[in-house]
């Protein structure tokens, strides 16, 4: 499950992340449960932070209500998280396309922003990547025009209720400089720089006519996904020290309810059924591509219709398996890319439209999901974790969760 599908050759890399420019491939300012304000990008009173690149504008608008614990015997919601690695805009309209789609279907998503996408290439030597030369990056720097459009879309995304996480900076996946080899201290440096590029874009660009980002990134940032899903073991101690609440970097998981790893919720991409094959594929656009075109992002177009259908059906099969059985949350990872004619973007859109509006389904960000997890009785979560992939609760949800919730209430001295 780390590269291609289960049982497939491992020669193909883990994932493609970031925008393909270089290699072809709460509280103040945070996301508190502020309720739906109806604000879809309008002006909000702002207090500038630092050099004015970011600002405090109050609790994040367009959030779901405060999460509540499951009642005894209640059926768990089906959570689905669509997430985006890199989250840079290069003028292909994909960022805007999915902001519009999410608005139309009352969906929230997580955008893992690469800090370098807010740093002009003329200032590249400000970036000191661990075990790499100053300014080095395995993804390209954005043009000034695209930095401005990225800022515009990140601003809109947050005001629409989406989460802004991090995909760190230079996306190093190979050789001695790979993130796989970074120490906890080096991860701390990488994170500090990623935050600085977001918090100081005005200083680095000199622009005074571009609106500030409407959030305090120190408080907004509570999780991320590492490049190529590498380096998690040394990242986690630093993430815990920084007060992060989750990490989405585990290199391949299964469709079961999550648990914590070193104090953070471990939210991996998951193996899902891959139509036409006996093995499963990781729930990310690039991993599906790797199985279909063996890393080629411009395969013969004659293949596109069948591959688009196969990718869409893989996502839907993963959703359906969870929805009809253990209700494990379903995580999907994406990139704003037009690989193989844009078929993977079409697949994501098709899957979202299929999923949205179904009973008990919640299309949320990772932040909103961990808010819900943290509001639950630990005994109930442990019971949910006992269900395997595709395993239905014995006796239905009323019988399966009714007993544990009742026992938990008795143990705490509360009425069931």
Order of alpha helices (4+ residues) and beta strands (2+ residues): beta-beta-beta-alpha-beta-alpha-beta-alpha-alpha-alpha-alpha-beta-beta-beta-beta-beta-alpha-alpha-beta-alpha-beta-alpha-alpha-alpha
